[in-house]
């Protein structure tokens, strides 16, 4: 399993066998504070890389959730919709947002690996 990151603080995990999973990073969660609402995309909806696919609202602010790569929404985390605090307690595991069928696997090449993302947030 490979995990990559965007400069907008989304993560995407993927392997060759199935859909990719998308969520917000621990850094994004720390900046937002207590998440109180998530607006998740509709199943079957297709987005291009960089499109706004959802919204995360916290006690501090609201933030857009951007698509790290283009693709079709094949699953959303209904547990997160019912309990948005999962994005706080476990943002990079049970707090995932949605799964996508990646349209163009080559788009992942422009994403950050763990080391590059760590550098980005260290200087933030």
ZALUMRO-11955 format. One line per 2 residues: number of its first residue (from 1); their letters; for each residue x, z, y of C-alpha. Coordinates in steps of 0.02 Angstrom, whole numbers. Each point is the difference from the previous one (the first is absolute). Layout:
BEGIN
NUM	a	X/Z/Y; ...
This chain:
BEGIN
1	xx	0/0/0; 66/-49/171
3	xx	-50/86/163; 26/-81/170
5	xx	-45/55/176; -56/-75/166
7	xx	62/49/171; -181/51/33
9	xx	18/136/-135; -99/-74/-143
11	xx	69/-3/-177; -35/-124/-137
13	xx	43/22/-184; -4/-145/-119
15	xx	59/-67/-165; -23/-166/-87
17	xx	-145/58/-108; -139/44/120
19	xx	-65/27/175; 105/80/137
21	xx	-49/170/70; 2/36/188
23	xx	-2/162/98; 77/91/148
25	xx	170/84/-7; 36/184/13
27	xx	72/-34/173; -164/-80/57
29	xx	-99/145/-71; 113/126/89
31	xx	-24/-93/166; -189/-13/-21
33	xx	-32/179/-55; -157/46/-96
35	xx	-89/-159/-55; -189/19/18
37	xx	-63/-178/-32; 59/-163/-77
39	xx	-80/-170/20; 44/-101/-153
41	xx	-19/-188/-19; -136/-83/-104
43	xx	37/-56/-177; 35/-185/-10
45	xx	51/-16/182; 158/-100/31
47	xx	128/44/134; 159/-80/65
49	xx	161/98/20; -12/107/157
51	xx	-191/-1/9; -89/165/33
53	xx	-79/48/-166; -63/174/42
55	xx	6/149/115; 64/177/-24
57	xx	-73/133/114; 75/172/19
59	xx	-28/149/112; 137/-72/113
61	xx	-33/-187/5; -63/-156/-86
63	xx	121/-128/-71; -21/-173/-72
65	xx	55/-34/-178; 91/-167/-11
67	xx	19/-114/-151; 181/2/-56
69	xx	-27/-168/-86; -145/-121/-13
71	xx	-123/18/-141; -173/40/-65
73	xx	-68/177/-12; -34/35/-184
75	xx	-26/189/6; -22/138/129
77	xx	34/185/-23; -176/71/-1
79	xx	72/175/-24; 88/-20/168
81	xx	-161/-56/83; -86/156/-68
83	xx	148/115/40; 111/-71/139
85	xx	114/153/-12; 80/-85/-152
87	xx	96/-103/128; 74/164/62
89	xx	36/87/-164; 67/-149/-98
91	xx	15/-156/110; 114/-97/-117
93	xx	-93/35/-162; -183/58/-15
95	xx	-26/-37/187; 23/-189/-22
97	xx	-122/-109/98; -29/-162/-95
99	xx	69/-122/-127; 27/-184/33
101	xx	31/-160/-96; 153/-62/95
103	xx	-23/-178/61; 184/-42/25
105	xx	127/114/-86; 138/-68/112
107	xx	-76/95/147; 68/162/-74
109	xx	177/-60/37; -19/43/184
111	xx	-52/180/-33; 115/152/11
113	xx	77/84/-151; 12/190/-7
115	xx	170/8/87; -52/-114/143
117	xx	-164/96/22; 93/167/2
119	xx	112/-69/138; -153/-58/98
121	xx	-85/169/-2; 163/95/31
123	xx	12/-90/167; -185/14/42
